[in-house]
Amino acid sequence: SAPFHSVSFRDEIIGEIATSMVRPLQDILFALFYYFASMYNIFSGSPELEATGSKLEKNFILHDVVLPACAVVPLLCRFLQTLRQAYDQQRRWPHLGNAFKYFTASMVIFYGMTHSEEERSVFWIYCFGISLIYQIWWDIVIDWEALRFTPPEEVDPNRSFLFIPRIQLRSERLFKNDRTYWKIIFFNVLFRFTWMLSFIPAYHLDWAGEIKHTLSVDLKTVVGFAVSLTELVRRCCWVILRLELETMKMTDDKYIGNACSAVSSRVQYRCFAPKEYLRCDNSDTPTSQRSNMKWAAYRLMVKRVFFLELFIWFGAFIAVGLWISALV
């Protein structure tokens, strides 16, 4: 429903899961195309299944419209959800940080979807790696808040991350066994790349109708199935820790998140603020000042300008995505 309705935690989880269901959804749609094409051929008197397969192999609507749409729509919807969350809360962080994660990942994915393996340069691989590192950091530090920087006097060797004693598991946990968290973290680090790979098809058709291999290893091997299955398992693990964190936030009033996941102050454009309020933070403004007409007009103006800022984010997503897809 984003960006037309507020985003609940349920909507956020559904959006995340939808981005991991791209490959299974594409397989289902391909099977439906094959089924209806076969039925059409049978009733028209030409039941050769091999002919049906060869026709679908070079079907422009299937490979350049339907299947790419299955990949683009979940990414775009999740990106719009983050923008709507930022607008509703009038805060840039962490929602715009999350939007940036989807923006960078989408650009890498779009290039991989529309360019053959021979056309990709080392720069694309670097971008893939940088985007991957950012996603891993976001999962562990923001979405799960699993690791925290601990003061030297509070270091517990049993909860340390690798050989870095100050990076430890958060003390508030629902699972008693620490190994559960370490296993999920390492599994996520090892197989986080499957999320982006699951968007890239085995091949696509160029404007001349010629086949361009985008992930040729997926054609005659079990790589495609393995990537899809691994991503689904990884997403299940991601949901477990994400639900755990949200449960603690809802049930424990004393829960304190890490510094990185802390929300930023409300959006301000100080160059437009009334002079008497320049030293005031929005959340700390006294009631008498909030009721002031100048302050109300300023907040309304901030809301409209912030909407324009978020619209620029959306425009950049569309424009850069189209440019990257058409890049030679």
C-alpha positions as CSV (number, residue, x, y, z in Angstrom):
1,S,0.0,0.0,0.0
2,A,3.0,2.3,0.3
3,P,3.4,5.2,-0.2
4,F,-0.4,5.9,0.0
5,H,-0.9,4.5,3.6
6,S,1.2,4.4,6.7
7,V,3.5,1.4,7.0
8,S,3.0,-0.9,10.0
9,F,5.5,-3.5,11.2
10,R,3.5,-6.2,9.5
11,D,3.7,-4.3,6.2
12,E,7.5,-4.0,6.6
13,I,7.9,-7.7,7.3
14,I,5.7,-8.6,4.3
15,G,7.7,-6.2,2.1
16,E,11.0,-7.8,3.2
17,I,9.7,-11.3,2.6
18,A,8.4,-10.3,-0.9
19,T,11.9,-9.3,-2.0
20,S,13.1,-12.8,-1.1
21,M,10.3,-14.5,-3.0
22,V,11.2,-13.1,-6.4
23,R,12.8,-16.2,-7.8
24,P,10.0,-18.6,-6.7
25,L,7.4,-16.1,-8.0
26,Q,9.2,-16.0,-11.4
27,D,9.3,-19.8,-11.6
28,I,5.6,-19.9,-10.9
29,L,4.8,-17.3,-13.6
30,F,7.1,-19.1,-16.1
31,A,5.2,-22.4,-15.3
32,L,1.9,-20.7,-15.9
33,F,3.0,-19.3,-19.2
34,Y,4.2,-22.7,-20.2
35,Y,1.0,-24.4,-19.1
36,F,-1.3,-22.0,-21.0
37,A,0.9,-22.0,-24.1
38,S,0.8,-25.8,-24.1
39,M,-3.0,-25.8,-23.6
40,Y,-3.3,-23.4,-26.5
41,N,-1.1,-25.6,-28.8
42,I,-3.0,-28.7,-27.8
43,F,-6.4,-27.3,-28.7
44,S,-5.1,-25.7,-31.8
45,G,-3.8,-29.1,-33.1
46,S,0.0,-28.7,-32.5
47,P,0.8,-30.4,-29.2
48,E,4.6,-30.4,-29.6
49,L,6.0,-29.4,-26.2
50,E,9.4,-28.7,-27.7
51,A,7.9,-26.1,-29.9
52,T,6.2,-24.5,-26.9
53,G,9.5,-24.4,-25.0
54,S,11.4,-22.8,-27.9
55,K,8.6,-20.2,-28.3
56,L,8.7,-19.3,-24.6
57,E,12.5,-19.1,-24.7
58,K,12.3,-16.1,-27.0
59,N,9.1,-14.6,-25.7
60,F,9.7,-10.9,-25.3
61,I,6.7,-10.3,-23.0
62,L,7.7,-13.0,-20.6
63,H,11.5,-12.3,-20.4
64,D,11.5,-8.5,-20.8
65,V,8.2,-7.5,-19.2
66,V,6.7,-10.1,-16.8
67,L,9.8,-11.6,-15.2
68,P,11.6,-8.2,-14.7
69,A,8.4,-6.7,-13.3
70,C,8.5,-9.5,-10.6
71,A,11.9,-8.3,-9.6
72,V,11.4,-4.5,-9.8
73,V,8.0,-4.2,-8.1
74,P,9.0,-5.7,-4.7
75,L,12.2,-3.5,-4.6
76,L,10.3,-0.4,-5.5
77,C,7.5,-1.1,-3.0
78,R,10.0,-1.7,-0.2
79,F,11.9,1.5,-1.2
80,L,8.6,3.5,-1.1
81,Q,7.8,2.0,2.3
82,T,11.0,3.4,3.8
83,L,10.2,6.8,2.3
84,R,6.7,6.7,3.8
85,Q,8.1,5.8,7.2
86,A,10.5,8.7,7.0
87,Y,7.6,11.1,6.1
88,D,5.3,9.8,8.8
89,Q,7.9,10.2,11.5
90,Q,9.5,13.3,10.0
91,R,12.9,11.8,10.6
92,R,15.6,10.9,8.2
93,W,17.4,8.3,10.2
94,P,17.2,5.3,10.1
95,H,14.6,5.2,7.3
96,L,16.6,7.1,4.7
97,G,19.6,4.9,5.5
98,N,17.4,1.9,4.7
99,A,16.1,3.6,1.6
100,F,19.8,4.1,0.5
101,K,20.3,0.3,1.1
102,Y,17.5,-0.5,-1.4
103,F,18.6,2.2,-3.8
104,T,22.2,1.0,-4.1
105,A,21.1,-2.7,-4.2
106,S,18.5,-1.9,-6.9
107,M,21.0,-0.2,-9.1
108,V,23.4,-3.1,-8.9
109,I,20.5,-5.5,-9.6
110,F,19.2,-3.5,-12.5
111,Y,22.5,-3.5,-14.2
112,G,23.0,-7.2,-13.7
113,M,19.5,-7.9,-15.1
114,T,19.9,-5.9,-18.2
115,H,23.6,-6.6,-19.1
116,S,25.1,-9.8,-20.2
117,E,28.1,-11.3,-18.3
118,E,30.5,-10.2,-21.0
119,E,29.3,-6.6,-20.7
120,R,29.9,-6.3,-17.0
121,S,33.1,-4.7,-15.8
122,V,35.1,-5.1,-12.6
123,F,33.4,-1.9,-11.4
124,W,30.1,-3.8,-11.2
125,I,31.7,-6.4,-9.0
126,Y,33.1,-3.7,-6.7
127,C,29.7,-2.1,-6.5
128,F,28.1,-5.5,-5.7
129,G,30.7,-6.1,-2.9
130,I,30.2,-2.6,-1.4
131,S,26.5,-2.9,-1.5
132,L,26.7,-6.3,0.1
133,I,28.9,-5.1,3.0
134,Y,26.4,-2.3,3.7
135,Q,23.5,-4.8,3.7
136,I,25.3,-7.1,6.1
137,W,26.1,-4.1,8.4
138,W,22.5,-3.0,8.3
139,D,21.1,-6.4,9.1
140,I,23.3,-7.0,12.1
141,V,23.5,-3.4,13.6
142,I,20.2,-1.8,12.6
143,D,17.6,-4.5,11.9
144,W,18.7,-6.9,14.6
145,E,20.7,-4.6,16.9
146,A,22.6,-7.8,17.6
147,L,26.0,-6.3,18.2
148,R,27.0,-3.3,20.3
149,F,30.2,-1.5,21.2
150,T,30.7,-2.2,24.9
151,P,32.8,0.0,27.3
152,P,36.1,-1.6,28.4
153,E,34.9,-2.1,31.9
154,E,31.8,-4.0,30.8
155,V,33.5,-6.4,28.4
156,D,32.3,-10.0,28.7
157,P,34.7,-12.4,26.9
158,N,31.9,-14.9,26.4
159,R,29.9,-12.5,24.2
160,S,32.7,-11.0,22.2
161,F,32.6,-10.9,18.4
162,L,35.5,-12.9,17.0
163,F,38.7,-11.4,18.5
164,I,37.3,-7.9,19.1
165,P,36.3,-7.8,22.8
166,R,34.4,-4.5,22.6
167,I,32.0,-5.7,20.0
168,Q,29.5,-8.0,21.9
169,L,26.0,-9.4,21.7
170,R,23.4,-7.2,23.2
171,S,22.5,-8.2,26.7
172,E,18.8,-8.2,26.2
173,R,17.9,-11.5,24.4
174,L,15.0,-13.9,24.3
175,F,17.1,-17.0,23.2
176,K,19.2,-18.3,26.1
177,N,21.9,-19.9,23.9
178,D,24.3,-17.4,22.5
179,R,25.3,-19.8,19.8
180,T,21.9,-19.3,18.2
181,Y,22.7,-15.6,17.5
182,W,26.3,-16.4,16.3
183,K,25.0,-19.1,13.9
184,I,22.4,-16.8,12.4
185,I,24.9,-13.9,12.1
186,F,27.6,-16.0,10.3
187,F,25.0,-17.7,8.1
188,N,23.7,-14.2,7.1
189,V,27.2,-13.0,6.4
190,L,28.1,-16.0,4.3
191,F,24.9,-16.1,2.2
192,R,23.8,-12.5,2.1
193,F,24.8,-12.3,-1.6
194,T,22.0,-14.7,-2.5
195,W,19.5,-11.9,-2.0
196,M,20.8,-9.8,-4.9
197,L,21.7,-12.9,-7.1
198,S,18.1,-14.1,-6.8
199,F,16.9,-11.1,-8.8
200,I,19.2,-11.7,-11.7
201,P,17.7,-14.1,-14.3
202,A,19.6,-16.7,-16.3
203,Y,19.2,-14.6,-19.5
204,H,17.1,-11.9,-21.1
205,L,16.3,-10.8,-24.6
206,D,17.7,-7.7,-26.2
207,W,15.7,-5.4,-28.5
208,A,16.8,-7.6,-31.5
209,G,15.3,-10.7,-29.8
210,E,18.7,-12.2,-29.2
211,I,19.4,-14.1,-25.9
212,K,21.8,-12.4,-23.5
213,H,23.1,-14.6,-20.7
214,T,23.1,-12.7,-17.4
215,L,23.7,-15.7,-15.1
216,S,24.7,-18.5,-17.4
217,V,25.7,-20.8,-14.5
218,D,22.0,-20.9,-13.7
219,L,20.9,-22.5,-16.9
220,K,22.0,-26.2,-16.7
221,T,23.0,-26.5,-13.0
222,V,21.3,-26.5,-9.6
223,V,22.7,-23.0,-8.8
224,G,19.4,-21.3,-9.4
225,F,17.5,-23.7,-7.1
226,A,20.3,-23.5,-4.5
227,V,20.3,-19.6,-4.6
228,S,16.6,-19.5,-4.2
229,L,16.5,-22.1,-1.3
230,T,19.4,-20.5,0.5
231,E,17.8,-17.1,0.3
232,L,14.5,-18.3,1.7
233,V,16.3,-20.0,4.6
234,R,18.3,-16.8,5.2
235,R,15.2,-14.7,5.2
236,C,13.5,-17.0,7.7
237,C,16.5,-16.5,10.1
238,W,16.4,-12.8,9.5
239,V,12.7,-12.7,10.4
240,I,13.3,-14.6,13.6
241,L,15.8,-12.0,15.0
242,R,13.8,-9.1,13.6
243,L,10.6,-10.3,15.4
244,E,12.6,-10.9,18.5
245,L,13.9,-7.3,18.5
246,E,10.4,-5.8,17.9
247,T,9.0,-8.0,20.7
248,M,11.5,-6.6,23.2
249,K,10.8,-3.0,22.1
250,M,7.1,-3.5,22.6
251,T,7.2,-5.4,25.9
252,D,10.3,-3.9,27.6
253,D,10.0,-0.2,28.4
254,K,13.6,-0.1,29.6
255,Y,15.0,-1.5,26.4
256,I,17.7,0.8,25.0
257,G,18.9,0.3,21.4
258,N,22.4,0.9,20.2
259,A,23.6,4.3,19.1
260,C,23.5,3.5,15.3
261,S,19.8,2.5,15.4
262,A,18.7,5.5,17.4
263,V,16.3,7.7,15.5
264,S,17.4,11.2,14.5
265,S,15.7,14.3,15.6
266,R,12.7,15.6,13.6
267,V,13.5,17.1,10.3
268,Q,14.4,20.8,10.4
269,Y,15.4,23.4,7.8
270,R,17.0,25.9,10.0
271,C,17.4,28.4,7.2
272,F,13.6,28.8,7.2
273,A,13.1,28.7,10.9
274,P,11.9,31.7,12.9
275,K,14.8,33.4,14.5
276,E,13.5,33.0,18.0
277,Y,13.4,29.2,17.5
278,L,16.8,28.5,15.9
279,R,18.2,27.2,19.2
280,C,15.2,25.0,19.9
281,D,14.9,21.4,19.0
282,N,11.4,20.4,17.7
283,S,10.9,17.8,20.3
284,D,11.9,20.1,23.2
285,T,9.9,23.1,22.1
286,P,7.6,24.3,24.9
287,T,3.9,24.0,24.4
288,S,3.5,27.7,24.3
289,Q,5.9,27.9,21.4
290,R,4.3,25.0,19.6
291,S,1.0,26.8,19.6
292,N,2.6,29.9,18.2
293,M,1.4,30.6,14.7
294,K,4.9,31.2,13.4
295,W,6.0,27.8,14.7
296,A,2.9,26.0,13.2
297,A,3.5,27.7,9.8
298,Y,7.2,26.6,10.0
299,R,6.4,23.0,10.8
300,L,3.9,22.9,7.9
301,M,6.5,24.3,5.6
302,V,9.0,21.7,6.8
303,K,6.6,18.9,6.1
304,R,6.0,20.1,2.6
305,V,9.7,20.6,1.8
306,F,10.5,17.2,3.3
307,F,7.9,15.7,1.0
308,L,9.7,17.3,-1.9
309,E,13.0,15.9,-0.7
310,L,11.5,12.4,-0.5
311,F,10.0,12.8,-4.0
312,I,13.5,13.6,-5.2
313,W,14.6,10.3,-3.8
314,F,11.9,8.5,-5.7
315,G,12.7,10.4,-8.9
316,A,16.4,9.5,-8.5
317,F,15.4,5.8,-8.1
318,I,13.5,5.8,-11.3
319,A,15.9,8.0,-13.3
320,V,19.1,6.3,-12.3
321,G,17.5,2.9,-12.7
322,L,16.4,3.7,-16.3
323,W,19.8,5.1,-17.0
324,I,21.7,2.1,-15.7
325,S,19.4,-0.3,-17.5
326,A,20.1,1.5,-20.8
327,L,23.8,2.0,-20.2
328,V,26.0,0.4,-22.8
